[in-house]
Amino acid sequence: MITDQWTVDIQSGRRFAFGENWARYIAALSEKRIQQATESLKKMLEGRKLDGLTFLDVGSGSGLFSLAARRLGARVTSFDYDPGSVACTTELKRRYYADDPCWSVLSGSVLDRPFLGSLGKFDVVYSWGVLHHTGAMWSALDNIAPLVSDEGRLFVALYNDQGSATQRWRLVKRAYCAAPHWLKWAVLAPAFLRLWGPTVLRDTLRGDPLRSWKAYSRNDPRGMDPWRDVVDWVGGLPFEVARPEQVLAFYRERGFELLRMTTCGGGLGCNQFVLQRKPREAC
């Protein structure tokens, strides 16, 4: 059922095939990038190791951060709606933790409450750059709240609301997903120039046109690839956004307090939130 609906959405241009992009990414995944991802996860969780803790990766994508959590000692459950992403996560598990009973990879939707209810509760629920691609972001944010155990942590990253710029990017994304495969470059090329053109021009004037591009590849804290990130951004449908204060108010109403927040300064990108479920008050 999930695969059937996903296929319909792809063919109608309503959804981007994230898994295809991730498959190209993990084909060139290096140990350095795995280490970068592991350190970035550890940093956002305040330097904690995850030994013995349960970790739910909601929308696991490439599987990189499920792998990072496992390396930090967590017992990991990963799931994704995109069959290609499920395949990528399964492949990383095969490479690094084959037959490991402490890492499970599932196919499922964050909008499917019965499915979520079958998973149980987790010490850490993680969803980076995923829920704004569901087509029902606020429902997805609501659905994952009950999965966090008492005093457990919720780590989410969501696209920032840029106002009118958000509307323009939504049009670009729709054009990209609706275009036939052979014509997608006609949308991707000008978008790439918009995203990277000013930076490359500045670096060219400094004598090194690829300075920032190479630095991104070497030093991105999450271990991402600049070209794959561009394709992910341009194609990423469904596409929703939120202001930081909206997310904070939403989760305060559901019994969470903010531990850490990193914003993109009002521009393009994701705002990150690490929240903790407040302990229940004694009667």
PLY file of the C-alpha trace (Angstrom):
ply
format ascii 1.0
element vertex 283
property float x
property float y
property float z
element edge 282
property int vertex1
property int vertex2
end_header
0.00 0.00 0.00
2.79 2.44 0.90
4.72 1.63 -2.26
1.61 1.99 -4.40
0.78 5.45 -3.04
4.41 6.54 -3.23
4.52 5.51 -6.90
1.34 7.45 -7.66
2.76 10.54 -5.95
6.05 10.29 -7.89
4.33 9.79 -11.23
1.98 12.72 -10.62
4.83 15.06 -9.69
3.61 15.52 -6.10
6.64 13.91 -4.48
10.41 13.82 -4.91
12.21 10.47 -5.04
14.48 11.11 -2.08
15.69 7.52 -2.05
17.23 7.80 -5.52
19.22 10.83 -4.39
20.32 9.04 -1.20
21.41 5.96 -3.16
23.88 8.09 -5.11
25.07 9.62 -1.86
25.78 6.36 -0.01
27.56 4.97 -3.08
30.38 7.39 -2.24
29.96 7.46 1.54
33.30 7.70 3.33
34.38 6.90 6.85
35.13 10.59 7.39
31.53 11.53 6.63
30.25 8.85 8.98
32.48 10.23 11.71
31.27 13.78 11.01
27.66 12.67 11.28
28.34 10.78 14.49
30.04 13.77 16.09
27.28 16.17 15.01
24.61 13.93 16.54
26.61 13.60 19.74
27.11 17.38 19.91
23.42 18.20 19.49
22.63 15.69 22.22
25.05 17.55 24.51
27.98 15.20 24.10
26.06 12.18 25.36
26.77 8.67 24.28
23.68 6.60 23.72
24.77 3.33 25.32
21.72 1.18 25.92
19.23 3.91 24.97
16.50 3.39 22.39
16.66 5.60 19.30
13.92 6.05 16.69
14.96 7.50 13.32
11.76 8.89 11.79
12.36 9.13 8.05
15.80 7.56 8.01
16.69 8.62 4.44
20.22 7.46 3.67
20.45 5.70 7.01
23.52 7.72 7.94
22.18 8.96 11.26
20.76 5.60 12.20
24.29 4.32 11.67
25.66 7.20 13.76
23.24 6.44 16.61
24.19 2.76 16.52
27.87 3.70 16.70
27.06 5.76 19.78
25.63 2.65 21.41
21.90 3.06 20.87
19.40 0.34 20.05
18.04 1.74 16.80
14.72 1.51 14.98
14.66 3.17 11.55
11.72 3.66 9.24
10.90 5.60 6.09
8.00 6.05 3.69
10.19 6.16 0.57
11.09 2.60 -0.52
14.40 3.83 -1.91
15.31 5.31 1.46
14.37 2.06 3.21
16.72 0.29 0.79
19.53 2.76 1.55
19.17 2.34 5.30
19.06 -1.44 4.87
22.23 -1.28 2.79
24.12 0.70 5.44
22.99 -1.77 8.09
24.23 -4.60 5.86
27.61 -2.93 5.40
28.31 -2.04 9.02
25.94 -4.01 11.29
24.81 -7.06 9.37
22.56 -9.36 11.42
22.67 -6.94 14.35
19.53 -7.44 16.49
19.95 -3.94 17.95
19.11 -2.20 14.66
15.76 -2.69 12.92
14.80 -1.15 9.56
11.11 -0.81 8.72
8.87 0.58 6.02
6.20 2.90 7.39
4.63 6.34 7.42
4.77 8.92 10.19
1.15 9.72 9.29
0.06 6.14 10.06
-0.90 6.22 13.73
-1.54 2.47 14.11
1.93 1.80 12.71
3.50 4.32 15.10
1.56 2.85 17.99
3.15 -0.53 17.31
6.66 0.85 17.80
6.53 1.69 21.50
8.36 4.55 23.19
11.95 5.69 22.79
14.59 7.54 24.76
15.49 9.59 21.67
13.17 10.32 18.74
15.08 11.84 15.83
13.72 13.36 12.63
16.05 15.66 10.72
14.69 17.42 7.64
11.86 14.94 7.12
8.50 16.00 8.50
8.21 19.06 6.26
8.17 16.57 3.33
5.15 14.57 4.51
2.41 16.84 3.15
0.96 17.09 6.66
3.78 18.49 8.76
1.83 19.51 11.87
0.06 16.15 12.01
3.44 14.44 11.73
4.88 16.60 14.53
1.89 15.71 16.66
2.14 12.00 15.86
5.74 11.62 17.02
5.24 13.32 20.40
3.72 10.21 22.09
6.70 8.13 20.95
9.04 9.98 23.32
9.44 8.26 26.67
9.15 10.09 30.00
12.04 12.56 30.17
13.11 11.36 26.72
14.43 13.65 24.01
13.00 14.76 20.69
15.39 16.06 18.03
13.69 17.60 14.98
14.86 19.85 12.16
12.39 21.72 9.96
12.63 24.13 7.06
12.55 27.76 8.06
9.66 29.95 6.89
11.13 32.58 4.56
7.84 34.23 3.65
7.63 35.11 -0.04
10.89 33.29 -0.80
9.26 30.09 0.45
6.46 30.52 -2.07
8.93 31.02 -4.92
10.89 27.91 -3.95
7.66 25.90 -3.78
7.02 26.79 -7.43
10.55 25.69 -8.35
10.08 22.37 -6.57
6.77 21.72 -8.29
8.31 22.48 -11.68
11.21 20.11 -11.00
9.06 17.20 -9.85
6.56 17.65 -12.67
9.21 17.83 -15.40
10.13 14.67 -17.33
13.48 13.22 -16.35
15.30 14.56 -19.41
14.07 18.12 -18.71
14.76 18.35 -14.97
18.15 19.95 -15.64
16.31 23.01 -17.01
14.96 23.63 -13.50
18.00 22.37 -11.60
20.60 24.48 -13.44
19.16 27.96 -12.70
18.35 26.90 -9.14
21.95 25.76 -8.70
23.16 29.13 -9.98
20.87 30.89 -7.52
22.11 28.78 -4.61
25.82 28.62 -5.40
26.46 31.31 -8.03
27.19 34.22 -5.63
29.49 32.03 -3.52
31.44 30.73 -6.52
31.76 34.29 -7.88
33.09 35.55 -4.57
35.57 32.67 -4.36
36.62 33.28 -7.97
37.47 36.88 -7.15
39.62 35.51 -4.30
41.44 33.22 -6.73
39.85 29.86 -5.80
36.46 29.29 -7.52
35.76 26.01 -5.70
36.96 27.05 -2.26
33.57 26.93 -0.50
32.40 23.90 -2.49
35.47 21.89 -1.44
35.17 23.10 2.14
31.52 22.00 2.24
32.50 18.53 1.03
35.27 18.27 3.61
33.78 19.97 6.63
29.99 19.82 6.63
29.22 18.80 10.22
26.51 16.36 9.17
28.68 14.65 6.55
26.51 15.77 3.65
27.47 16.22 -0.01
26.93 19.68 -1.59
25.55 18.45 -4.91
23.19 15.92 -3.29
21.99 18.68 -0.95
21.23 20.92 -3.94
19.22 18.19 -5.67
17.41 17.38 -2.41
16.53 21.05 -1.90
15.37 21.74 -5.46
13.31 18.57 -5.74
12.01 18.31 -2.20
8.24 17.93 -2.38
6.00 17.98 -0.41
7.35 21.22 1.09
6.21 22.91 4.29
7.90 25.36 6.64
7.65 26.70 10.18
8.95 29.58 12.25
10.92 28.62 15.37
8.37 30.18 17.72
5.61 28.10 16.14
7.47 24.86 16.78
8.34 25.81 20.35
4.76 26.77 21.19
3.46 23.58 19.57
5.64 21.33 21.70
5.24 23.30 24.92
1.53 22.51 24.67
2.48 18.83 24.48
4.65 18.80 27.57
8.12 19.45 26.14
10.78 21.96 27.12
13.56 23.27 24.89
17.08 22.07 25.64
18.87 23.35 22.56
18.03 25.25 19.38
20.09 26.14 16.32
18.47 28.38 13.71
19.47 29.27 10.17
19.30 32.97 10.97
16.02 33.60 9.18
17.33 32.34 5.85
17.25 29.20 3.77
17.71 25.92 5.61
16.55 24.08 8.70
16.02 25.17 12.27
17.03 22.44 14.74
15.34 21.72 18.06
16.30 19.35 20.86
13.44 19.08 23.33
12.79 16.99 26.40
9.53 15.64 27.69
8.91 17.20 31.08
8.80 14.75 33.97
5.32 14.05 35.24
4.44 15.90 38.42
3.77 13.75 41.46
0.22 13.67 42.68
0 1
1 2
2 3
3 4
4 5
5 6
6 7
7 8
8 9
9 10
10 11
11 12
12 13
13 14
14 15
15 16
16 17
17 18
18 19
19 20
20 21
21 22
22 23
23 24
24 25
25 26
26 27
27 28
28 29
29 30
30 31
31 32
32 33
33 34
34 35
35 36
36 37
37 38
38 39
39 40
40 41
41 42
42 43
43 44
44 45
45 46
46 47
47 48
48 49
49 50
50 51
51 52
52 53
53 54
54 55
55 56
56 57
57 58
58 59
59 60
60 61
61 62
62 63
63 64
64 65
65 66
66 67
67 68
68 69
69 70
70 71
71 72
72 73
73 74
74 75
75 76
76 77
77 78
78 79
79 80
80 81
81 82
82 83
83 84
84 85
85 86
86 87
87 88
88 89
89 90
90 91
91 92
92 93
93 94
94 95
95 96
96 97
97 98
98 99
99 100
100 101
101 102
102 103
103 104
104 105
105 106
106 107
107 108
108 109
109 110
110 111
111 112
112 113
113 114
114 115
115 116
116 117
117 118
118 119
119 120
120 121
121 122
122 123
123 124
124 125
125 126
126 127
127 128
128 129
129 130
130 131
131 132
132 133
133 134
134 135
135 136
136 137
137 138
138 139
139 140
140 141
141 142
142 143
143 144
144 145
145 146
146 147
147 148
148 149
149 150
150 151
151 152
152 153
153 154
154 155
155 156
156 157
157 158
158 159
159 160
160 161
161 162
162 163
163 164
164 165
165 166
166 167
167 168
168 169
169 170
170 171
171 172
172 173
173 174
174 175
175 176
176 177
177 178
178 179
179 180
180 181
181 182
182 183
183 184
184 185
185 186
186 187
187 188
188 189
189 190
190 191
191 192
192 193
193 194
194 195
195 196
196 197
197 198
198 199
199 200
200 201
201 202
202 203
203 204
204 205
205 206
206 207
207 208
208 209
209 210
210 211
211 212
212 213
213 214
214 215
215 216
216 217
217 218
218 219
219 220
220 221
221 222
222 223
223 224
224 225
225 226
226 227
227 228
228 229
229 230
230 231
231 232
232 233
233 234
234 235
235 236
236 237
237 238
238 239
239 240
240 241
241 242
242 243
243 244
244 245
245 246
246 247
247 248
248 249
249 250
250 251
251 252
252 253
253 254
254 255
255 256
256 257
257 258
258 259
259 260
260 261
261 262
262 263
263 264
264 265
265 266
266 267
267 268
268 269
269 270
270 271
271 272
272 273
273 274
274 275
275 276
276 277
277 278
278 279
279 280
280 281
281 282
